[in-house]
Amino acid sequence: MPNRLQHETSPYLRQHADNPVDWYPWGEEAFAAAKAQDKPILLSIGYAACHWCHVMAHESFEDAKTAAFMNEHFINIKVDREERPDVDDIYMQATLIFNRGNGGWPMTVFLTAAGHPFHAGTYYPPEPRYGMPSFQQVMEAVVETFRKKRSEVERTGRALAEELGRAMSAGLGGEPELLGPAILDAAAQEMLRRTDPVHGGLTRGKPKFPNPITLEYLLRYHAATGHEQARDVALFTLRKMAAGGLYDQLGGGFHRYSVDEKWLVPHFEKMLYDNALLSRVYLHGWQISGDPLLREIAEDTLDYVLREMTAPDGGFYSTQDADSEGEEGRFFVWTADELRAALDGVVSQVDALLTYWGVTDEGNFEGRNILHTADMLERVAVRHGLSVEQMRDDLVAARAVLFALRKKRAAPARDEKIIAAWNGMMLAAFAEAARVLGADDYLEAALTNARFLLREMVGPGGRLWRAHKDGTSKINGYLEDYAHVIDGLLELYQATFDKHWFVEAQRLADIALRHFRAEDGGFYDTSDDHETLIVRPRSAQDDATPSGSAMFAYELLRLTGYTAETRYEDAALSVYRALGSALAEYPLAFGEMLIGLDMALRRPVEIAIIGDPADERTVALLGVVRARYRPLAVLALSPSNAESNAVPALLRTRTLRDGAPVAYVCENFVCAAPVTTAEALTEVLDGLPEDGAAAGEEA
């Protein structure tokens, strides 16, 4: 019989609905059962695209004998980490403590009925191997300890819960520390010191994660200071990642990370958030460098999301699995013979394509080949006696044929739940790409998604829900949900200048200020009316995605530029002051905080344009702002003279000049003389101090 998970909407939880394990979802029922039956809790946390989660499920949770032991001795709770980042964060911190800094998924945590962790690990095999005990051995030891040393177990759990509370507040709420531009310089230097000069990336060795947040900071740092190494490291890394197997050479989009140092062999799952963040940093890389490859990667990544990760109602799905047909990566890899058979008669020289993609008979992944750019196209063309043009034509033809052939394979499973935060990231990516590239299909995707979010994922009191699936939205939104949806709405406002999107962004920001603010400055990850947990999570550090606190502080600074309301700026600055020098000492952990601090110190560049968007003169003014990478810009437009109550406030009292479109460039709502031509606007923007706070101004 299916267990309780049959009633859940999460695809990950429903994957376990037919397990012989008597799973509970996270909730009061499970904890009440643990107390009533006097049993410890076995908490298993994972996500649908997780390869090792599937492995442990097949080996242990589908095994009748293992399940019988679990059911007899534990209350078993299964959690989707993507639905419940608060639960995941708390118990991951416990797992890291128990395992000397090692953690991951599936996460296996043993709790008292009060929710206090007293032992934790990750994947456990069914038999002792990899230097690990078997899952059965671990469970037997836990049961024995719980039975014979109950008071010690409970004392350990309470002490660890207290330690988690202190750890999650570390660096927060202390004495305010003045932050100057030197912090930004020190952080950039520390990032550059850690980079891999051979393979790219902001760490050396393996595994390799894309780190789009940190790459974004380096591009912003270059834009502010002209620092060439920061630019070169970021662009080098972007090109290296795009050449590797981390990037899907046929279908576009990025896998989660590379298990080697060369970006060749990925962990094959694809995450919506990675592709949202990476598409934007590739777009910015193209704006800075003009390299058409970077634009192509940005567009192909967005096109992948449109094609494979977009729901009919406009929401964006969460993840795609690493596995298909029972094998990791099976959907994406090829034998040399498969490629020769598919391309024979399609391209002028099959061997040239195999050389370009690094294909061998032996393969580079379990006897098959992960396609990657193994050599420069121009060099391969010369070596095989082809013109560069012919080689490019062959590459286009080969990709089309192989992509069509691959579509006939069993595709990886897709987690079709919709997460508010991740949709906000993707909304921002499509909206920005629409205005930078003039792409109508991207704008339509952004508009449809924004309407979906505000229709389906806003509940009572105008509050955000976290997750949506099959017509049901649930779970109080987290700070990151508010922050990223606000970001997406502000990007959409700048693409359309429809004030509705700005009004909604500001409304959500005001809700978040009311419900997430901490007493000593900064913000909690959960709202003040959220379920009570053993710790109220509060993380300032980035993970694979920006921390909620960092992202929200950045959005508050943008709202300051639009509204001149100091309450937004004050709330943002409280976050940066509490962290102090940690921003420079651990820059890879605080990339989004550094991006926000950059805006706090250098100040938003407020640009108000008054003019009909259909007027060629207005279009020319907008083109100046959009043509270059201008990360500090906040842009507003009104088609005619703006009234005293115009929204946003940046537009108020701005007027046409002798009936002609005009641009106002301001800092702190103090404006330079208005200009009416693209040439004059370029001169004003290019003449702004690049490092606005470099003269010693501090936050």
Secondary structure, DSSP 8 states (H G I E B T S, - for coil): ---GGGG---HHHHHTTTSSS-EEESSHHHHHHHHHHT--EEEEEE-TT-HHHHHHIIIIIT-HHHHHHHHHH-EEEEEETTT-HHHHHHHHHHHHHHTTT---SSEEEEE-TTS-EEEEES---SSSBTTB--HHHHHHHHHHHHHH-HHHHHHHHHHHHHHHHHHHHTTSSS------HHHHHHHHHHHHHH--TTT-SSS-SSSB---HHHHHHHHHHHHHH--HHHHHHHHHHHHHHHHSTTB-TTT--B-SEESSTTS-SEE--EEHHHHHHHHHHHHHHHHHH--HHHHHHHHHHHHHHHHHSB-TTS-B--EE-SEETTEETTTT-B-HHHHHHHHTTTSS-HHHHHHHTT--SS-SBTTBB-----S-HHHHHHHTT--HHHHHHHHHHHHHHHHHHHTTS----EE--EEHHHHHHHHHHHHHHHHHHT-HHHHHHHHHHHHHHHHHSB-GGG-BEEEEETTEEEEE--HHHHHHHHHHHHHHHHHH--HHHHHHHHHHHHHHHHHHB-TTSSB-SS-TTS---SS-----S-SSS--HHHHHHHHHHHHHHHH--HHHHHHHHHHHHHHTTHHHHSGGG-HHHHHHHHHHHH--EEEEEES-TTSHHHHHHHHHHHHS--TTEEEEEESS---TT-SSGGGTT---BTTB-EEEEEETTEE---B-SHHHHHHHHHTS-TTTTTTT---
